[in-house]
């Protein structure tokens, strides 16, 4: 071994039939570690095989002089509590209280994005018929990582997130951290993509780089992306096998009914519709249910929500109703920018007709 240059860290041999071979040594290349060495390991290496400053690569010098912090532990949220032998989801966790649902959905949909998969998607395992939900988004808050299917099942079926994640969201006061460190983002990405978490080879993604660039520029996304800015109020709670609407809601008092109707009327129209559709609770009636979308800056709803409340005493979506009550039946002001974002949320097709603001 030549003094002052250390020992080789990479070795490659090429054997050529019938009996020749060549060997390549490299003293500069960092090994492809399976388990990253400790600071003591690097120091021992340099003690046994000393190197001059010029012959010491940066990775070796850094490992010997910098104390290594433990990598963060990122937990992946479980969608369900188990599966039956017939591959049907088992759900034993308690539901999220209606008044917490909007805040939980906002948390799930506003944490930093670390992966977006436009192709494929995931199958709705609770639907009566197999249904593919397009597009999958992975997000993290630096401690947990989850897929967009978590918010999907909560919003559509009331399936609560993983109990551990739910407790974590409550402990955070339903507020996503203002900034998530790069190491946490990359470890979360390794967890969600099922890659081995290796300190020197933490994977990254274009979405992570975009987030870090925004943070560096002082523009970290502290509000939901346009795709997830708003919650959509359900008109009904589901459908029976024959397609008939299913409703499980407590009726409002006459006094609250009037206040809620006033709130719904005061919403800002963001997408105009043409014509009317049949009354699904009284199909013998002529087409009388208006078609459009309105918003209060947080929720989106159709005129049908007001119609069924007026004609059939059908209360709004429980989570939407809880939101209205928290605002004391007074809709907030909606800016033109929010109206345009709401229009995009319900009409991503560029040919759709946003409501006029004049």
VEXDREN-819104 format. One record per residue (C-alpha): residue in three letters; y, x, z. Coordinates in Angstrom, 3 decimals. Each point is the difference from the previous one (the first is absolute). Example, Ala and Ser with C-alpha at 12.3 -4.5 7.8 and 13.67 -1.06 7.14 Angstrom:
@residu ALA | north -4.500 | east 12.300 | up 7.800
@residu SER | north 3.440 | east 1.370 | up -0.660
REM end
This chain:
@residu UNK | north 0.000 | east 0.000 | up 0.000
@residu UNK | north 3.384 | east 1.369 | up -0.978
@residu UNK | north 2.249 | east 0.429 | up 3.087
@residu UNK | north 2.918 | east -2.413 | up 0.363
@residu UNK | north -1.104 | east -2.565 | up -2.566
@residu UNK | north -2.511 | east -1.997 | up 2.016
@residu UNK | north -3.265 | east -1.421 | up -1.214
@residu UNK | north -0.543 | east -2.307 | up -2.963
@residu UNK | north 0.377 | east -3.720 | up 0.578
@residu UNK | north -1.436 | east -1.175 | up -3.311
@residu UNK | north -3.046 | east 1.191 | up -1.876
@residu UNK | north -1.375 | east -1.037 | up -3.397
@residu UNK | north -3.012 | east 1.350 | up -1.820
@residu UNK | north -0.951 | east -0.652 | up -3.612
@residu UNK | north -3.592 | east 0.631 | up -1.018
@residu UNK | north -0.847 | east 0.219 | up -3.687
@residu UNK | north -3.528 | east -0.159 | up -1.346
@residu UNK | north -2.050 | east 2.157 | up -0.195
@residu UNK | north 1.351 | east 2.298 | up 2.708
@residu UNK | north 3.756 | east 0.719 | up -0.021
@residu UNK | north 2.530 | east -1.219 | up 2.488
@residu UNK | north 3.636 | east 0.370 | up 1.010
@residu UNK | north 1.673 | east -0.421 | up 3.372
@residu UNK | north 3.564 | east -1.008 | up 0.879
@residu UNK | north 1.615 | east 0.496 | up 3.410
@residu UNK | north 3.289 | east -1.492 | up 1.127
@residu UNK | north 1.826 | east 0.936 | up 3.209
@residu UNK | north 2.938 | east -2.406 | up -0.502
@residu UNK | north -1.566 | east -3.352 | up -0.716
@residu UNK | north -0.256 | east -2.511 | up 2.844
@residu UNK | north -3.559 | east -1.212 | up 0.557
@residu UNK | north -0.866 | east -3.637 | up -0.601
@residu UNK | north -0.607 | east -0.712 | up 3.681
@residu UNK | north -2.342 | east -2.676 | up 1.213
@residu UNK | north 1.408 | east 0.266 | up 3.533
@residu UNK | north 3.378 | east 1.625 | up 0.285
@residu UNK | north 0.005 | east 3.110 | up 2.258
@residu UNK | north 1.933 | east 0.140 | up 3.246
@residu UNK | north 2.945 | east 2.323 | up 0.584
@residu UNK | north -2.330 | east 2.235 | up 2.012
@residu UNK | north -2.381 | east 0.199 | up -2.962
@residu UNK | north 2.797 | east 1.281 | up -2.269
@residu UNK | north 1.076 | east 2.540 | up 2.609
@residu UNK | north -3.589 | east 1.217 | up 0.389
@residu UNK | north -0.262 | east 0.411 | up -3.780
@residu UNK | north 3.075 | east 2.254 | up -0.072
@residu UNK | north -1.226 | east 1.959 | up 3.030
@residu UNK | north -3.324 | east 0.768 | up -1.634
@residu UNK | north 1.368 | east 0.507 | up -3.514
@residu UNK | north 3.640 | east 1.167 | up 0.331
@residu UNK | north 2.435 | east -0.503 | up -2.870
@residu UNK | north 3.423 | east 1.363 | up -0.743
@residu UNK | north 2.820 | east -2.554 | up -0.276
@residu UNK | north -0.047 | east 0.230 | up -3.786
@residu UNK | north -3.751 | east -0.633 | up -0.095
@residu UNK | north 0.077 | east -3.023 | up 2.318
@residu UNK | north 0.196 | east -3.291 | up -1.939
@residu UNK | north 2.274 | east -2.739 | up 1.346
@residu UNK | north -2.842 | east -2.314 | up 1.022
@residu UNK | north -1.598 | east 2.727 | up 2.142
@residu UNK | north 3.294 | east 1.055 | up 1.608
@residu UNK | north 0.904 | east -3.614 | up 0.711
@residu UNK | north -3.393 | east -0.772 | up 1.538
@residu UNK | north 0.237 | east 3.008 | up 2.331
@residu UNK | north 3.588 | east -0.592 | up 1.172
@residu UNK | north 0.384 | east -3.793 | up 0.109
@residu UNK | north -1.667 | east -2.152 | up 2.611
@residu UNK | north -1.865 | east -2.789 | up -1.727
@residu UNK | north 0.719 | east -3.537 | up 1.041
@residu UNK | north -2.899 | east -2.407 | up 0.025
@residu UNK | north -0.112 | east -2.261 | up -3.031
@residu UNK | north 0.908 | east -3.621 | up 0.759
@residu UNK | north -2.744 | east -2.564 | up 0.342
@residu UNK | north 0.469 | east -2.853 | up -2.470
@residu UNK | north -2.107 | east -3.131 | up 0.461
@residu UNK | north -0.983 | east -2.215 | up -2.912
@residu UNK | north 0.317 | east -3.728 | up 0.651
@residu UNK | north -3.181 | east -2.066 | up -0.325
@residu UNK | north 0.337 | east -3.195 | up -2.016
@residu UNK | north -2.655 | east -1.958 | up 1.879
@residu UNK | north -2.115 | east 0.311 | up 3.130
@residu UNK | north -3.233 | east 0.359 | up -1.925
@residu UNK | north -2.092 | east -1.420 | up -2.828
@residu UNK | north -2.974 | east -2.350 | up 0.017
@residu UNK | north -3.240 | east 0.965 | up -1.779
@residu UNK | north 1.280 | east -2.192 | up -2.854
@residu UNK | north 3.133 | east 2.192 | up -0.172
@residu UNK | north 2.274 | east -2.689 | up 1.395
@residu UNK | north 2.904 | east 1.132 | up 2.211
@residu UNK | north -0.360 | east -0.432 | up 3.768
@residu UNK | north 3.283 | east -0.726 | up 1.799
@residu UNK | north 0.061 | east -0.059 | up 3.803
@residu UNK | north 3.521 | east 1.332 | up 0.669
@residu UNK | north 2.652 | east -2.400 | up 1.327
@residu UNK | north 2.581 | east -1.321 | up -2.475
@residu UNK | north 3.601 | east 1.180 | up -0.076
@residu UNK | north 2.345 | east -2.526 | up 1.640
@residu UNK | north 2.016 | east -1.845 | up -2.648
@residu UNK | north 3.287 | east 1.315 | up 1.326
@residu UNK | north -1.199 | east 3.612 | up -0.436
@residu UNK | north -1.387 | east -0.354 | up -3.527
@residu UNK | north 3.263 | east 0.718 | up -1.909
@residu UNK | north 0.702 | east 3.127 | up 2.060
@residu UNK | north -3.564 | east 1.262 | up -0.422
@residu UNK | north 0.058 | east -0.618 | up -3.752
@residu UNK | north 3.330 | east 1.807 | up -0.240
@residu UNK | north -1.468 | east 2.978 | up 1.877
@residu UNK | north -3.075 | east 0.117 | up -2.232
@residu UNK | north 2.114 | east -0.191 | up -3.152
@residu UNK | north 2.860 | east 2.350 | up 0.844
@residu UNK | north -1.767 | east 3.112 | up 1.288
@residu UNK | north 0.114 | east 2.990 | up -2.393
@residu UNK | north -2.169 | east -0.355 | up -3.078
@residu UNK | north -2.455 | east 2.861 | up -0.506
@residu UNK | north -2.029 | east -1.388 | up -2.911
@residu UNK | north 0.343 | east -2.710 | up -2.632
@residu UNK | north -2.983 | east -0.887 | up -2.192
@residu UNK | north 1.102 | east -2.306 | up -2.807
@residu UNK | north -3.420 | east -0.295 | up -1.624
@residu UNK | north -2.823 | east -1.862 | up 1.659
@residu UNK | north 0.887 | east -1.530 | up 3.349
@residu UNK | north -2.187 | east -1.631 | up 2.612
@residu UNK | north -2.149 | east -3.125 | up 0.132
@residu UNK | north 1.015 | east -2.861 | up 2.267
@residu UNK | north -3.090 | east -0.196 | up 2.215
@residu UNK | north 1.120 | east -3.243 | up 1.623
@residu UNK | north 0.648 | east -1.968 | up -3.182
@residu UNK | north -2.422 | east -2.761 | up -0.973
@residu UNK | north -0.472 | east 1.749 | up -3.339
@residu UNK | north 0.108 | east 3.734 | up -0.606
@residu UNK | north 3.619 | east 0.849 | up -0.751
@residu UNK | north 1.489 | east 3.383 | up -0.907
@residu UNK | north 3.387 | east 0.730 | up 1.549
@residu UNK | north 1.745 | east 2.559 | up -2.235
@residu UNK | north 1.802 | east 3.108 | up 1.218
@residu UNK | north -0.737 | east 1.848 | up 3.227
@residu UNK | north 2.629 | east 1.709 | up 2.144
@residu UNK | north -0.751 | east 2.393 | up 2.875
@residu UNK | north 2.586 | east 0.421 | up 2.762
@residu UNK | north 0.304 | east 1.930 | up 3.258
@residu UNK | north 2.282 | east 0.145 | up 3.021
@residu UNK | north -1.205 | east 3.463 | up 0.957
@residu UNK | north -2.678 | east -1.216 | up 2.427
@residu UNK | north -1.872 | east -2.674 | up -1.968
@residu UNK | north -0.732 | east -0.409 | up -3.679
@residu UNK | north -0.835 | east -3.287 | up -1.726
@residu UNK | north -0.346 | east -1.657 | up -3.388
@residu UNK | north 2.020 | east -2.918 | up -1.350
@residu UNK | north -3.049 | east -2.214 | up 0.517
@residu UNK | north 0.783 | east -0.044 | up 3.758
@residu UNK | north 3.277 | east -1.857 | up -0.603
@residu UNK | north -1.664 | east -2.126 | up -2.695
@residu UNK | north -2.668 | east -1.382 | up 2.355
@residu UNK | north 2.545 | east -0.561 | up 2.762
@residu UNK | north 2.382 | east -1.925 | up -2.247
@residu UNK | north -2.614 | east -2.014 | up -1.882
@residu UNK | north -2.651 | east -0.641 | up 2.645
@residu UNK | north 1.585 | east 0.906 | up 3.321
@residu UNK | north -2.407 | east 2.925 | up 0.530
@residu UNK | north 1.633 | east 2.337 | up 2.504
@residu UNK | north 0.140 | east 3.754 | up -0.659
@residu UNK | north -2.389 | east 2.352 | up 1.763
@residu UNK | north 0.534 | east -0.637 | up 3.765
@residu UNK | north 0.891 | east 3.650 | up 0.517
@residu UNK | north 2.623 | east -0.118 | up -2.747
@residu UNK | north 1.306 | east -3.303 | up 1.354
@residu UNK | north 0.454 | east 1.509 | up 3.475
@residu UNK | north 1.712 | east 3.013 | up -1.569
@residu UNK | north 2.434 | east -2.199 | up -1.970
@residu UNK | north 0.922 | east -1.897 | up 3.170
@residu UNK | north 0.439 | east 3.266 | up 1.919
@residu UNK | north 2.446 | east 1.096 | up -2.719
@residu UNK | north 1.997 | east -3.171 | up 0.458
@residu UNK | north -0.963 | east -1.095 | up -3.546
@residu UNK | north 2.218 | east 2.821 | up -1.336
@residu UNK | north -1.343 | east 2.590 | up -2.445
@residu UNK | north 1.042 | east 3.551 | up 0.997
@residu UNK | north 3.216 | east 1.062 | up -1.733
@residu UNK | north -1.740 | east 3.068 | up -1.420
@residu UNK | north -3.619 | east 1.105 | up -0.324
@residu UNK | north -0.683 | east 3.780 | up -0.087
@residu UNK | north -1.507 | east 1.480 | up -3.154
@residu UNK | north -3.130 | east 1.210 | up 1.802
@residu UNK | north -0.711 | east -3.517 | up 1.254
@residu UNK | north 0.497 | east -1.425 | up -3.489
@residu UNK | north -2.402 | east 2.496 | up -1.530
@residu UNK | north -2.645 | east -0.400 | up 2.699
@residu UNK | north 0.239 | east -3.779 | up -0.447
@residu UNK | north -0.474 | east 0.461 | up -3.749
@residu UNK | north -3.093 | east 2.134 | up 0.625
@residu UNK | north -1.374 | east -2.701 | up 2.319
@residu UNK | north 0.595 | east -2.865 | up -2.432
@residu UNK | north -1.465 | east 1.944 | up -2.944
@residu UNK | north -2.912 | east 1.249 | up 2.149
@residu UNK | north 0.800 | east 3.658 | up -0.602
@residu UNK | north -0.839 | east 2.710 | up 2.528
@residu UNK | north 3.023 | east 0.641 | up 2.200
@residu UNK | north 0.642 | east 3.727 | up -0.418
@residu UNK | north 3.186 | east 1.540 | up 1.368
@residu UNK | north 0.647 | east 2.290 | up -2.971
@residu UNK | north -0.942 | east -2.540 | up -2.645
@residu UNK | north 1.488 | east -3.289 | up 1.144
@residu UNK | north 0.197 | east -2.243 | up -3.068
@residu UNK | north 3.179 | east -1.650 | up -1.179
@residu UNK | north 1.040 | east -2.671 | up -2.487
@residu UNK | north 3.003 | east -0.909 | up -2.163
@residu UNK | north 0.834 | east -2.783 | up 2.456
@residu UNK | north 0.121 | east 2.468 | up 2.901
@residu UNK | north 2.224 | east 2.372 | up -1.960
@residu UNK | north 2.341 | east -2.866 | up -0.881
@residu UNK | north 0.266 | east -1.031 | up 3.642
@residu UNK | north 0.683 | east 3.579 | up 1.131
@residu UNK | north 2.649 | east 0.412 | up -2.681
@residu UNK | north 1.721 | east -3.176 | up 1.201
@residu UNK | north -0.104 | east 1.230 | up 3.588
@residu UNK | north 1.412 | east 3.371 | up -1.014
@residu UNK | north 2.807 | east -1.751 | up -1.822
@residu UNK | north 0.739 | east -2.184 | up 2.994
@residu UNK | north -1.310 | east -3.070 | up -1.803
@residu UNK | north -3.317 | east -0.650 | up 1.694
@residu UNK | north -1.176 | east -3.506 | up -0.733
@residu UNK | north 0.756 | east -1.836 | up 3.218
@residu UNK | north -0.257 | east -3.420 | up -1.686
@residu UNK | north -2.938 | east -1.532 | up -1.866
@residu UNK | north -0.522 | east 0.836 | up -3.641
@residu UNK | north 1.019 | east -2.675 | up -2.498
@residu UNK | north -3.590 | east -1.050 | up -0.456
@residu UNK | north -0.273 | east -0.952 | up 3.676
@residu UNK | north 3.487 | east -0.954 | up 1.080
@residu UNK | north -0.795 | east -3.628 | up 0.662
@residu UNK | north -2.550 | east -2.300 | up 1.568
@residu UNK | north -1.108 | east -3.034 | up -1.972
@residu UNK | north -0.409 | east -3.271 | up 1.865
@residu UNK | north -3.272 | east -1.792 | up -0.657
@residu UNK | north 0.309 | east -3.658 | up -0.932
@residu UNK | north -3.501 | east -0.787 | up 1.311
@residu UNK | north -2.516 | east 1.813 | up 2.213
@residu UNK | north -2.698 | east 0.213 | up -2.638
@residu UNK | north -2.171 | east -1.964 | up -2.385
@residu UNK | north -3.185 | east -1.999 | up 0.467
@residu UNK | north -2.984 | east 0.484 | up -2.297
@residu UNK | north 1.274 | east -2.798 | up -2.228
@residu UNK | north 3.443 | east 1.603 | up -0.234
@residu UNK | north 1.736 | east -2.423 | up 2.345
@residu UNK | north 2.685 | east 1.469 | up 2.285
@residu UNK | north -1.049 | east 0.897 | up 3.554
@residu UNK | north 2.600 | east -0.298 | up 2.766
@residu UNK | north -0.270 | east 0.854 | up 3.720
@residu UNK | north 3.562 | east -0.235 | up 1.338
@residu UNK | north 1.682 | east -1.809 | up 2.842
@residu UNK | north 2.705 | east -2.456 | up -1.133
@residu UNK | north 3.623 | east 0.593 | up 0.956
@residu UNK | north 2.104 | east -2.264 | up 2.145
@residu UNK | north 2.480 | east -2.092 | up -1.972
@residu UNK | north 2.884 | east 2.075 | up 1.350
@residu UNK | north -1.545 | east 3.350 | up -0.943
@residu UNK | north -1.083 | east -1.377 | up -3.352
@residu UNK | north 3.622 | east -0.647 | up -0.956
@residu UNK | north 1.067 | east 3.483 | up 1.117
@residu UNK | north -2.798 | east 1.656 | up -1.961
@residu UNK | north 0.811 | east -2.017 | up -3.117
@residu UNK | north 3.624 | east 1.115 | up 0.299
@residu UNK | north -1.178 | east 3.626 | up 0.171
@residu UNK | north -2.211 | east -0.422 | up -3.068
@residu UNK | north 2.812 | east -1.648 | up -1.974
@residu UNK | north 2.380 | east 2.851 | up 0.880
@residu UNK | north -2.283 | east 2.634 | up -1.534
@residu UNK | north 1.288 | east 1.980 | up -2.955
@residu UNK | north -1.644 | east -0.891 | up -3.332
@residu UNK | north -1.277 | east 3.206 | up -1.607
@residu UNK | north -2.190 | east -1.384 | up -2.765
@residu UNK | north 0.527 | east -3.285 | up -1.801
@residu UNK | north -2.872 | east -2.073 | up -1.289
@residu UNK | north -0.310 | east -2.725 | up -2.600
@residu UNK | north -1.432 | east -3.450 | up 0.507
@residu UNK | north -1.982 | east -1.210 | up 2.982
@residu UNK | north -3.612 | east 0.101 | up 1.122
@residu UNK | north -2.252 | east -2.696 | up 1.535
@residu UNK | north -0.067 | east -0.823 | up 3.691
@residu UNK | north -3.311 | east 1.545 | up 1.080
@residu UNK | north -0.258 | east -2.239 | up 3.062
@residu UNK | north 0.681 | east -3.141 | up -2.049
@residu UNK | north -1.115 | east 0.730 | up -3.577
@residu UNK | north 0.525 | east -3.628 | up -1.065
@residu UNK | north 3.735 | east 0.547 | up 0.198
@residu UNK | north 1.906 | east 1.274 | up -3.068
@residu UNK | north 0.958 | east 3.648 | up -0.233
@residu UNK | north 2.689 | east 0.383 | up 2.636
@residu UNK | north -0.382 | east 3.422 | up 1.712
@residu UNK | north 2.729 | east 2.429 | up -1.183
@residu UNK | north -0.841 | east 3.503 | up -1.212
@residu UNK | north 2.098 | east 3.033 | up 1.063
@residu UNK | north 0.195 | east 2.785 | up 2.598
@residu UNK | north 2.475 | east 0.358 | up 2.867
@residu UNK | north 0.593 | east 2.718 | up 2.590
@residu UNK | north 1.778 | east 0.727 | up 3.264
@residu UNK | north -0.249 | east 3.747 | up -0.565
@residu UNK | north -3.356 | east 0.349 | up 1.754
@residu UNK | north -2.128 | east -2.937 | up -1.083
@residu UNK | north -0.553 | east -1.605 | up -3.390
@residu UNK | north -0.931 | east -3.665 | up -0.336
@residu UNK | north -0.323 | east -2.680 | up -2.622
@residu UNK | north 1.737 | east -3.411 | up 0.087
@residu UNK | north -3.476 | east -1.391 | up 0.605
@residu UNK | north 0.275 | east 1.166 | up 3.624
@residu UNK | north 2.969 | east -2.303 | up 0.530
@residu UNK | north -1.525 | east -2.796 | up -2.092
@residu UNK | north -3.235 | east -0.210 | up 1.997
@residu UNK | north 1.925 | east 0.157 | up 3.263
@residu UNK | north 2.242 | east -2.885 | up -1.051
@residu UNK | north -2.649 | east -2.196 | up -1.632
@residu UNK | north -3.138 | east 0.795 | up 1.994
@residu UNK | north 1.251 | east 1.553 | up 3.266
@residu UNK | north -1.796 | east 3.237 | up -0.915
@residu UNK | north 1.538 | east 2.827 | up 2.034
@residu UNK | north 0.703 | east 3.328 | up -1.754
@residu UNK | north -2.300 | east 3.004 | up 0.161
@residu UNK | north -0.287 | east 0.752 | up 3.789
@residu UNK | north 1.236 | east 3.582 | up -0.397
@residu UNK | north 2.965 | east -1.185 | up -2.080
@residu UNK | north 0.740 | east -2.721 | up 2.552
@residu UNK | north -0.024 | east 2.578 | up 2.818
@residu UNK | north 2.499 | east 2.055 | up -2.026
@residu UNK | north 2.287 | east -3.042 | up -0.440
@residu UNK | north -0.129 | east -0.703 | up 3.726
@residu UNK | north 0.858 | east 3.605 | up 0.862
@residu UNK | north 3.099 | east -0.365 | up -2.172
@residu UNK | north 0.857 | east -3.200 | up 1.866
@residu UNK | north -0.163 | east -1.954 | up -3.275
@residu UNK | north 2.969 | east 1.952 | up -1.422
@residu UNK | north -0.811 | east 1.868 | up -3.246
@residu UNK | north 1.612 | east 3.451 | up -0.259
@residu UNK | north 2.319 | east 1.021 | up -2.817
@residu UNK | north -1.771 | east 1.307 | up -3.108
@residu UNK | north 1.645 | east 2.658 | up -2.155
@residu UNK | north -0.201 | east 0.071 | up -3.778
@residu UNK | north -2.120 | east 3.160 | up 0.216
@residu UNK | north -2.544 | east -1.757 | up 2.210
@residu UNK | north -0.054 | east -3.008 | up -2.329
@residu UNK | north -0.793 | east 2.234 | up -2.961
@residu UNK | north -2.773 | east 1.763 | up 1.955
@residu UNK | north -1.427 | east -3.392 | up 1.001
@residu UNK | north 0.026 | east -1.115 | up -3.622
@residu UNK | north -1.947 | east 3.116 | up -0.972
@residu UNK | north -2.498 | east -0.631 | up 2.798
@residu UNK | north -0.954 | east -3.428 | up -1.357
@residu UNK | north 0.553 | east 0.742 | up -3.684
@residu UNK | north -1.046 | east 3.569 | up -0.848
@residu UNK | north -0.221 | east -1.096 | up -3.646
@residu UNK | north 3.274 | east 1.119 | up -1.629
@residu UNK | north 0.071 | east -3.227 | up -2.040
@residu UNK | north 0.246 | east -2.140 | up 3.150
@residu UNK | north 3.325 | east -1.740 | up 0.597
@residu UNK | north 1.791 | east 1.029 | up 3.223
@residu UNK | north 2.322 | east -2.592 | up 1.428
@residu UNK | north 3.624 | east 0.306 | up -1.010
@residu UNK | north 2.333 | east 1.110 | up 2.748
@residu UNK | north 3.133 | east -1.618 | up -1.403
REM end
